[in-house]
Structure formats: structure tokens, C-alpha cells
Amino acid sequence: GGKFIELDAINWLDGWQERPRDEFRKELKQQMKEADENEGGWVTAGNYLRHADMLWGQADTVVWLDFSLSVVFIRLLMRTIHRCWSQEYLWGTNNQESIWKHLKVWSTDSLFHWLFKTFWSRRVQIPKLFEQYPHLKVIHLTTPSQVDQWLNSLTTTTTATTTTTSHNNTQHIHQQ
């Protein structure tokens, strides 16, 4: 079990403004502490490698979804289209996806720009970061079918929620 902590919900403020780093870390630390005290641990989702010291330093397991660029691109495209069509508000903010913003792949505001800019470097960076945290159990999954097999293999005493829509997504699991 444990509490699910959505890192995007901590990071993004109204108007797509990023929370300042020190405030992000303070909020994350508080949520992790509350989850440890009240729910026996936590699970996070996201690509916030700049906070690996906090997350991986305390996690016991990282599930690394290391899918191909084509799988990640199609999932990102489908998620973006769905969010644009539904006009859902994200993470309790007034933020909504804009298809036009993301189709401008030359813009740094585009998720597709971010994907193409970071995909290959993260594939190199993440394994190097794992070396700094030898206590971690790393579950490296490279296809959606591997994710399905892994989830099906879990016993009823262990649960996990895996979001497979982001590229090089990592799930951090900490149980007491």
C-alpha cells in the first residue's frame, strides 16, 4: 500500500507556473513524512530526476518504464488529445492541455519538444543515477507487456499503480 504522491500536482501551479524548487522540496518532504506516519509508505510517479536525492534516497524500489520512443510518443499524443478533448483541469489547478501549444514542437512549452530533447539523454542518465543508490531494487520494464506481466505477478499483499504515459517514467515505492 501507501499513499500515491503525484509529483506533477506538487510541481504545477495555476497558469502552468512551476513551483519554486525549495517550495517543491518542502511540500514533497511533508507529503512523504505524512505518508510514512499515516499510510505506511508512499508511491510517486514522475520524471523529476532533479529530486532523486529525496525520492531515491528514501525509496526501496524504483520501477523504470523505459519504453521505446515510438511507444512513448504515441502514448503522449493520445494522452494529450484526450486531455484537450475533455478539457479536464489538471492537478487541482486551472491548467488544461492545449493541442496547439504542443503541436509547436519547436517551442519549449511543447511536451513533444521536451520528449525529443530529453529521450535519449535520460536513457543514459537514469542508469548512472541508479549507481548512486545501490540500496534500490530497480525493476526495469521496457515494454507495456512486461508491465502487464509484472503487475500480474504481484501478490495480493503488494499493490502498485503504474502510469505508463510519460517517457522514461519512474515509479518510486517506499514502504515501512
N, C-alpha and C positions, 0 to 999 in steps of 0.2 A: 503494500500500500504506500501511503504517503501522499502528501499534498502536491498537486501539479502547479508549478510556477511557470507562467508564460512570460518569457523574457521580453518579447515584443510589448506586452502590456505594461511592463515596467519602463521600457525604453521610450515609447512614443507618447507624446503629449498631444493635445489638440493642435490642429493645423500642421500636422506632420513635423512638429518640433521635437528634436531629440532631448531627452532629459540629460542634464549635465552629468558627466562621469561620476563625480563624487556623490551626487544625489542618487544615481542609479545604484551604485555600490551600497550605499546606506540602506536603500529600500530592499535590495536583494538580500543583504545580510539580515535584515529584520524578518523578511519572509522565510528565509532558511531557518532562522532561530525559532520562530513560531511553529514551523512545520516539525522541527526536531522535537520541540517540547510537547506539542499537542497531537501530532499525527504520526509520530514515529519515523519521520524522514520526508524526503521530497524527491520529485522528478521534475526536470526542466526540459524545455525544448528551445533550440535556437542556435544561431551561429555567432555567438558573442565571444569569440576567442580572446578578445582583449580582457575578458574577465575569467579566463581559465584558472587563474590562481585561486580565485574564490570558489569556483564551481568544482574544478577537477581536484583541487586541494582537499576538498571535503567529501567528494563523491567516492563511492566504492566501485561503480560501474559506469562505463560510457558506451552507449550504443551508437556506433558511427554508421550512418546511412550514406554510403559512398557510391551513389548511383552514377550511371553514365550521363554524359552531357545531354544526350537525346531524351532520356527519361526525365531528367530534371527540367529541361526546357519545356517539354510537353506538360508536365505537372504544373509548372509555374504558369504557363499560358492558360491552362484550364482553370486553375485557381483564380487567376486574375480576371478572366472572363466571367466566371461565376460571381465573384465579388462585385464586379462592375455592373453586371446584370441585376443582381439582387439589391445593390446599393446598401449593403449592410454596413453598419458602423463597427469599427474595429476597436477592440480592447477598451470599451467604455469611454471612447473619445468621440469627437466629431469627424474622425478620419474615415474617408471612403476611398476605395481604389478608383483611379481614372485610367481608362484604357488608352486615352490619347497620350497621357504622361508616360506610360510605359512603352508605347509603340515608338516613341522618340528615343531609340536605342543609343543615340549619341549623347543624350542628356544624363547627367549623373543622378537625376531623380528617377530614372527608369530602373526597375528591378531587372530587366533584361540586360541593361548596361552593366549592372552590378554582377549578374551571373557570368557574363562573358569576360568581365575584367578579373574576377576572382576565382573562377572554377579551377583552373589548372594550378594556380599557386597554392590554393588551400589543400589540394591533394598532396602536395609536397610538405606544406607547413604542419598539417594536423599530425601525421606520424612522428614528426620531430618533437612536437609538443608532448605527445604521449610519453616520450622518453624521459621527460622531466617529472612524470608522475608514475613511477614504477609500481605503486600500490594499486593502480587501477586495473580492473578487469575490463578489457576492451572487447566489445562484440562488434566485429567489422562485417557489415552486411552490404553486398554490392548489387543486389537485385531485389525487386519487390517480392519475388517468390521466396527468396531467403528470409525476408522479413516475415512473410506469412508462416513459413516453416518454424522460425524461431518463436513467434508468438504462440503457435500451436503447441510447441514443446514446453511451454511454461506450465508449471504445476498450478493448482488452484490456490496455493498459498502465496504465490508470487504473481503480481499483476504488473502490466506495463502498458502505457499508452504511447504509441509511436506515430508521430506525424511525419509523413513522407513527402511533403510538398516542397521543401526547401532543399537547395543543393548543399551537399556535404553536411547535412543536418546531423547534429549530435544530440543524443538524449543523455542526461546526467541523472544518475539514480543514486540516492543516498538513503540508506535505511539504518535505523538504530537497532 
